[in-house]
Amino acid sequence: MFKTIKNALKTPEVRKKLIYTLILIVVFRLGCYITVPGVNSIALNEAMGEANGLAGLIDIISGGAFSRFSVFAMSISPYITASIVIQLLAMIIPSLERLTKEGGEEGRQKINKYTKIVTIILALVEAVGLYLSYKSSEIFVNQEFLTGALVVTGLVAGTSLLMWLGDQITSKGIGNGISLLIFIGIVSGLPRGITNIWDLIFGNNEFNTTGLLTAIGIIIGALILVAGVVFVQQAERRVPVQYSKKVVGRKMVGAQSTHIPLKLAMAGVMPVIFASSFMTFPAMIIQIFVSDIATQTGFLAGLYKFSIATSSSSVGIGYSIANAIVYLLLIMGFTFFYTYATFNPAEVSNNIKKNGGFIPGIRAGKPTTDYLSSIISKLTWFGGLFLALIAILPMLLRFTNLNIAFGGTSILIVVGVALETVQQLESQLAMRHYKGFLG
């Protein structure tokens, strides 16, 4: 990785992209410290305290922007939710399905446009919900309508700016912009994690042997977890494909052997991100219509506690167990959905057949489709279960005395985005070297 970065800095075009990406990341981090107009900073510090529950989850993803009620307090979560909505609608609306599969670049741009429109609508709803939720906390300078409109406008504008920053990084920088913003938001909490480990060892200015052993266990566990994530993200099943001889012009082209690389976790970390947003969305909506919902009882209060159980241990073990089961099922469902949305066995089988290829020992046509489907199904089951087990790991740790900065979901996102960004950087370097060789 370090060699790749060193080579990237030596290549002028790639170096410019890296610098451009870093500048936009700095803009994002600066925005996390700019409080929304109309907020009383002193009252905000007293009201927020230590973020927990739903606020804690949003605060981790936003890089601490939520606890400061900055312009980026909602982070990019409305965009993620909008992406889920558009992809689900594409499954039931034929016109959207055609745009997704056959629209090409123009179709992709239209889908992107629809996603942004839905993002603004969801951001507006979420901003109103946040304002109404914290209105009773007296963190705003006054209770007038104009103050509320200013707060809501500031939050929606912040999310819109994050969308723009993500698009700019994707098109002119290195890596996927939206994923990188989430990555930076999570990594910004690393110093807090180091501080927590230090407190375990030297709490109350005294050396703690038990704390030292616990800290060593956390570090070793984190390294094993990261190694496991890297292995699963990089592992692939290579399906051999043989192409027969054919005439090209006046020449006979010989038989060729190649393979289809099938990733063990083809969907990456997107199922975890989707499932997290899907689980917390009900709590965001309920907060808009019901004030002080956390202290109430009834169906809505139960649904709210169930929704925030992903990130809060104060709701009870029953809600946590139910939440963990649904969370696991959602991750599995989104893993299958995302995998089959990106890899169509029937389409791959037809392409192999059209080009005169075949999988050794498997007949062309439907048998090839069934064979590929069987492999994809097994790989997806394993990859989905791996993602789900790591994602619910923090729920198990919450019932211990350990207070870590982030858990399995965060590690999945951080490692997945890091690997994806390094791979894009390597492809950029390879493309520049080929250009230099040909030129």
N, C-alpha and C positions, 0 to 999 in steps of 0.2 A: 504493500500500500504506500509506504513512504517513498519507494522508488518511483511509483506512478506519479505521486505528487511532485517529486523532484523533476521528472521528465516534463510534467505539465507546465511547471514554472519556466522551463527552458523554451517552451513553444509559445511564440508571441500570441497567436490567436486564442489558444486555450488559456493562456495566462490572463488575457483580457476578460475572457468569460468568467474565470475564477474571481478576478477582482470585482467584476460587476456583480456577481452573486454575493460576495462578501459585503459589498456596499449596501445591497438591498437587505441583507440579514441584519446589518447594523441599524438600518432604518426601522426594521421590525422591532429590534430590541429597545431602541429609543422610544418608539411608540408605546411600548409596554409600561413606560414610566410617566406618560402624559395622561393625567387624570381628565376624565370627561368634564366639560364645563358644567357648572351648577352643582358640583359635589363639594361638600365640606370635608377637607382632608383630615382634620382633627377628629370629627365625628366618625369618619370612615374607619380610621384606625381602631377606635373603640368598639365599633359595631362588628367589624370583620374578625378581629382577633386572629385565631388560627383557623384557616379554612378547613371545613370538614364536609362530609357527605357529598352532595351534588356539587357544591361550591369547590370542594377539594379536587374533584376530578377535572372540572373546567379549569381550575387554577393550574394544575399540572400541565395540561395541554397548552394553555395560553402562556406558559412561562412566567407565572406570577402576575399576569396582567389583570386577572379577575379580582384578586385580593386588593389591588390598587384601584379598581374600578376605572381602568384606563380606557382609551379609545379602542384598544384591542381586547377588551374584557371578554367578548364572546368568542374570540379566536376565530378559527376557520370552521367551527362545528356546523353553522348553518349551511355552508357549502357542501360538507360531507353528507349531511342529511338530504340536501337537495339532490345530490348525485344518486343516493339510494332511491329517492322518489322517482327520478327520471328513469333509472335502470329497471325499476319494478313496473313502471308504466309502459316501458318498451316491450315488456313481455305480454301485455294485454291489448296494446294499441298497435294495429298493423302498420300504420304510417310511421310511427316512431321506430318500430322494429326494422322497417326498410331503411330508414335513415341510418340506423346504427350499423346494419350489416352491409348495405349496398350503396350507401350515400357517398362513400369516399371522403375526400377532404372537405367538400361542401357540406356533406351530411354531418361530419364531425363538428364543423363550425356551428351549424344550426343546433345540434344537441348541446354544445357548449353555451350557446346563447340562451336556450331554454333553461339550462341548469342555473345560469346566473340570475335569470328572472325569478326562478323559484327561490334561489338563495336570498335575494333581496326581500321577498315576501316573508320567508321564514325568519330572517334577521329582524325584520320589523316586529313580527309577533314576539320573538324572544326578547327584543329590547324593551317592548312594552311590559312584558312579564317581569323582567328584571327591575324595571322602574317601580312597578306596583308592589313587588315583593319587598323591596328595601325602602319604600316610601315611609312605612311606619317606623323604620329605624332612625329616622331624622338625620340621614347622612347628606341630604340635599339642603341647599341654602334656604329654600322656602318650598311651599306646597303648591305654588301657582302652576297654571297650565303651561305657560311659556317655559318654565324651568323643566317640566316634564318633557316638553317637545324638544328642548335643547339637548337633554340627556339622551333621549331616544335617537335623535338625529345624529348625535356624536357616535353612539354605539353602532348604528347602521353604516355610517360613513367609515368607521374603523374596519368593519368586516369587508366593505366594498374595497377599501384600500388594500387589505390583505389579499383579496382575490386578484387584484391588479398586480401586486408584488409577486404572487405565485405564478401568474401567467408570464410575467417578464422574466422570471428566473427560468421557467420551462423553455421559453422561446429564445432567450438571449444569453442565458447562463448555463450552469451545469446542474443536471439532475431534475427531478420532478419538484416544481416550486411548492405546491401544496404540502407534499410529504416533507420537504425540507423545513418548512415553517413549523410543522408539528414536531419534527426532530429537534430543532433549535429550542422550541418551547420546553420540551422535556429535558434536554441536556442542561438547560439553564438551572435546573434543580439539583444538579450534581454536587455543587458546593454544600448545599444543605445536607445531602446524604453523607458527605465527608465529615461535616460537623457533628452529625448524629453518631457516627462511628467513633469520633474522637471523644464525645461525651460518654459513650459506653465504657471507654478505657479510663478516662480521666475525669469522670463525673465528680462534682463537688471538690475539685482540685485534689483528688486522691486517686492513686493507682488502684484499679479494680481488676484482679486476676480473672474473675468470672466474665467481666465485660470484655477483656482481651480475647478470651477464648471464643466468646460470642461474636466479636468483630471478625476474628479469623474465620469462623464458620460462615459468616455472611459473605466475606470476600471470596472464599473458596466456592461457596454455593453460587455466587454471581458469575464467577469465571466458568464454572461447569455449565451454568444456564446459557451463557453467551456462546460457549463452544457448541452446545447442543443446537442452539438456534442457527448458528453459522452452518453446521453440518446439514441440518434439515433444509435450510434455504438453498444451499449449494448442491445438495445431492440430486441426482437425476437418473432416470432409467432410460437407457439408450436402446431403442428398438431398431434392429438392422433392417435396411431396405436395399434390395438388389434391383438394378436397372439393366435390362437386356440390351443387346447390340441394336443400333439403328443407323439408318443412312441420313447424314446431314450434308446436303449439297452433293458433292461427288465423293465424299469420304464416308467410310464406315467407322462410326464411333463405337469403341469397345464398351463392354459391360462395366458398370460402375457400382461400387458399394458405398453406401452412406448410412446414416442412422437418423432417427427422429429423437431428439433429446426431450424427455418428459420429466419435468421438475417434480420433486417429491411434494413441495409446497408451491404449486403453480400459481395459486391465488395470492401468495405473499402475505403481507400483513393487513391487506384491505378487509378481509372478513372480520378481523378483530376491531378495526376502526369503525366499520359499519355497525357491528353488533353493539359496541359501546354507545354510539350515537343513538341507535334504536332503543336501547334500554333506558337511557336518561331523558329521551324526548318527552315521555308522558309526564315526568316530574316538572319539566319546564313549562308545559302547557297548563298543568294543574295550578302552578304557582301564580299564573296570570289571573285566574278566576277566584282562587281561595287564598286569603291571607292567613298567616300563621298556621299553615296546613300541618306542620310538623308536630304541633301540640294538640291536634284534633283527633277524633276517632271517626269511624265509618268507612265506607267503600273507598272514597277518594283518598282519605288519609292512608288507608292500607295500600292502595295502588302507588301512592307517592313514596311510602317507605320501601315498598318492593322495588320501585324504580331506582332509588338511590342506594340500595343495598350493595351495589357493585363497588361503591367507594366509601361506605360508612358501616361501622360496626355497632353503632348505637341503636339500630333498628331492631335488633333481636336476632337470635340464631335461626328462627323459623323463616323469616324474610330472607336471610342470607342464603340458606339452603335452597329455597325456592328460586331465588334470583340466580344462584350458581347453575342450577339445572337448566333454566330457560336460557341463560347466557351461553351455556355450552351448546344447547340445541341451535341457537341462533348462529353461533360461529360455524357449526357444522353445516347448517343450511346455506349460509352465505358462501362458505368454502366451495360447496358443490355448485351453487349458482354462478359464482365468479369463474370457476374453473371451466365449466361447460360454456360459459359466455365467451371465453377467450380461446377455447380449443374445441372444435367440432369434429368428432371422430368420423362422421359420414363425409364431411367436406374433405378432410385429409385423405381418407380412403379413395375418394373419387379423383383427387389430384394425383395420387400415386398411380392409379389405374390409367389415367389419361396420358401420363408420361412414360408408360410402359414399365412401371416398376411393380415390385411385389415384396411382401415380407416372407422370407424363407420359411417354408412349411405351412404357410397360410394362403388360401386361395384369394384372388382379387375380388373386390366387390363387398357384399354383405359380410362374409366371414372376416375380412380385414377390419370392417367397421366394428363388428362384435369383439374382435380381439383387442383393438385399441380401446374400446369402451370398457372392457374388463380390466385392462391395465390402469386406465385413468380412475376407475372406480376404487380400486385397491389403494392406489397412491393417494387419492383424495381422502379416503377414510383415515389413513394413517396421518397425513398432513393435517387434516382438520382436528383430529383428536389431540395431536401434539400442540397445535395452536390453542385449543380450548383448555387443556390442562395447565399450560403455562399462564394463560390469561386469568384463570381462577385461582392461581397460586396466592395472590395478595389477599384473597378472601380468607384463606387458611391462616396466613401470617397475622391477620388482624386480631385473631383470638389469642395471640401470644403477646409478650411484652415488647416485641421488636417494633421499632418505629423507623422504617426505612423510607427514603425519599420517593422511590417508585418501585413498582413490582414487575410482574411478568409481562403485562400488556405493554408497559413502557419499554422494557428491554426488547420485546419483539419489534416494536416500531423503530426504535433506535438502530438496532442491528440490521433490520431489513432495509431501511432507508440508506444506511451507511454502505451496505453492500451494493445496492442499486446505483448509488451515486458514483462509487468507485468503478463499477462496470461501465457506466456511461462515460466516465473520464477516460478509461482505457480505450473505449471505442473511438472517442474523439481523437486520442493520440494516434491510434492505428490508422484512422482515416487521413490525418495530416501526414503521417509517414508515407502512406501510399501515394498521396498527392505529390509529395516531394520527390519520390522515386520516379513517378511517371513524368513529372515536369522537368 
